[in-house]
Amino acid sequence: MLFRYESIKIAASAALLTLVSGGIVIGQTPAAPQAAVAPSTKAAKGIPPRANPGEYQSRAQVGTVTIAADFNRHAVPTPEALLTTEDFISVEVAVFGPTGARLQISSADFSLRMNGKKTPLPVEQFAAIFKNLRDPSYFAPEMQAAKSSSKGSVGTGDAEGTAPPPVFHVPPAMERAMSERVSNAALPEGDRSLPVDGLIFFRYSGAEKGMHSVELLYNGPAGKATFALQP
């Protein structure tokens, strides 16, 4: 009887092993298929670096590397198209180093001081601006309708400029395309071979005419630096 019991145990174990190796686990719900990676979680590719730091508006030496930057205000210049955002500002950042140099890159190492404020603005994850992106080349049908309506109201006695601004919706396909472009253009992070270039973002909805002074602050593995950007 003992021999038969042990034989049954061995046979059951073998059957269980066969089921597990075949992707089935008894008593458990099969794992759901892995979802496709959203644009906000993909690794950024960045922007092709320029030939040297001198091709950027501003730069600073930090240890053995040089950080260069362009202040883009409310523009978001991706390699494929120029986008805009009302509630954020972007900075293109590039890090150059000696031949073969590598550096741990993180957008969180940067902050931005606007108009001499004591507390600098922290960097925002690039996914935060997705819903705020606009393509200047896109003219929504709602805007065209509002424009035609305003022309037709001439001479009706309505005060000019009293009508509320039209509400328009960006097509989902365009939203996805813009989000993908920003995801790819964002500053690549992690252990990177230099040079590396990409966009970083800060929450700021002020008008461009009110941007009097801008300073980019870096505090990371290469050291510390503060340098002025062209507003």
N, C-alpha and C positions, 0 to 999 in steps of 0.2 A: 504493500500500500504506500509506503514511504517513497519507493522508487517511482510509482505511478504519479504521486503528488508532485514530486520534483520534476517529472517529465511534463506535467501540465503547466507548471510554473515556467519552465524553459520555453515551452511552445507559446504561452501567452506573452512572455517577454519578447520573443521573436516577432510575434504578430504586431505588438505595440511598436517595436522598432521599425517594422515595415510601414506602418501607418504614418509614423512621425516623419520618416524619411520621404514619404510620398506627399508631405505637406499637410497632413490631417492630424489634429490633436484631439483625442477623445475628451469630451466634457468641456471644450472651450469653443467659443465662437471664432470662426476663421477670421484672421486679421483683414481689415479693410484694405483695398488697394491704396498704395501711397499716392497722395494727391500731387498734382503737378505743382512745381515750384512757382509761386507767384512772383511777379516782377520785383516786389519789395524785398524779397528774400534772396534774390539771385546775387551772385558775386559781381560787383561792378567791374567793367572792363577799363573804364577811364577814358581819357582823351590822349591821342598821340602827343607826346612831349615835343616842344619846339627844339630848335637846334642847340640853344644855350639859354641860360638865365637872363641874359641881356635882352632877349626878345619879349620879356614880360614888363609890365609897367613898374613893378616894385620887386625888390629882392633883399634878402638878408642872409649873411653867413652865420650858420649855427654849427659850431664844431667843425667837422669835416664836410658838412653838406651845405648846400645853398637852397634856400626856400624862395621861390619866385611866385608872384601872384598878380592877377588882374581882378579888379573890382568891377562887377557887371551890373550893379544896381539891381533893378527888378527884372533884368533880362536873364534868360537861361540859355546860353549858347551851346547847343549840342552839335556834334559833327554833322548830323543830318538836317537840322533845322533850328532856327532861332525861335525859342518860346519865351513867354513872359509869365510873371506871377505878381499879383498885387500885394500879397501878405508876406512875402519872403524876399530876401535878396541873396544873390549868389556870388561866390568868389571862385575863380579858377586858381587852383594851387598846384604847383609843380615842385618836386624835390629832386635836386641833382646831387651827385656825389662822384667820388673818384671811380675810375674804371673797375668794374666788378663789385662795387659797394652794394650792400643791402641794408635795409632799415625797416623796423617795425612801424608801419603806417597806421594811424587812426585819426579819423576826422574829429574825434573827441579831444584831440590834443590842441585844437584850434578854438579860438573865441574871437569876437569882434567888438571893438569899442567904437560906438557911434557918438560923434559930437562931444567927445571928451567925457562921457558919462563914467561915473566911478565903477559901476558894475558892468562888465562886458556881456555881450549876448552869447549864450551857449550855442553850440552847433546843433542843428536839427537833422534827424535822419531823413535821407532823401525821399523816403516814402511819404513823409508828412506833407509834401507839397503837391502830391499827385492831383488832388481834387481842386487845387488852386491854379493849375496850369492853363494857359491860353495860347492858342496859335494865332499870331497877328494876321496871318494870311487867310484865316477862316472868317467868312462873313455869314453869320447865321441867318436863316430865313426869317426868324422873328425880328431881327434888326432891319432887314430889308422891308418887311411889312410895316414896321414902326416908322421907317423913313418915308415910305410912300404915304402913310397916314398923315404924317406931319405936313407933307406938301399939300395934301387935300384939305387940310384945315385952315389954310391961309385965307384970311378975310372973314373967318367965322366969329371973331371976337375973343377967341381963347388967348390967354396970355402966353407969350412965347416962353418955352422952357418950364412950364408948370406941369406938364405930363410926366408921370413917373418913368424912369428908365425901363426899357423892355427887358423882360426876363427871357433868357435864351438858354438852350440846353446843348451841350456838346455831345455829338453822337458817340455811343459807347466804343465803336471801333477807333475813333480818333483819340478818346481818352486812353485806351490801351496802348495805342501807338506812342502817345506823348509820354506815358509812364515808362514804357520800355526804353525810350530814348534817354530819359533822365536816369533810369537805373544803370544803363550802360555808361553814361558820361560821369557818374559820381566817382569820387576819389576812391580808388581801390585800397583795400585795407589788408592788414596782416603783414607777414614778412615778405618784403618786396625787393626785387632788383631795381636799382636806380638807373635812369630817371623814371619817375612816375608822375602822372598828371591827372587831375580830375576836378570835379565841382564839389564844393561844400555849400551848405545853406544855413541861413539864419532867419529867424522870424522878425520881420520888420515891415510894417505897412505904411510908414511915413512917406511923404512925397519926396521925389528925388531932389527938388529944389531946396529941401530942408537938410540935405546931407552935406554938412560943411566940413567935417573931418572924419576920417575912417582909419582905424588902426587894426591890424591883424596881429593877434597874439598867438605864439606857439609855446607850448610847454610839453615836451615829449622826450623820447629816448635820445635825441640828438642834442638836447639842451633847452635853453629858453631864448626867446627873441620877441621883440615888439617892433613892428615897422609900419610906416604910414602907407596907405593906399591912396590912389587918386580918386576922389569922390566924383 
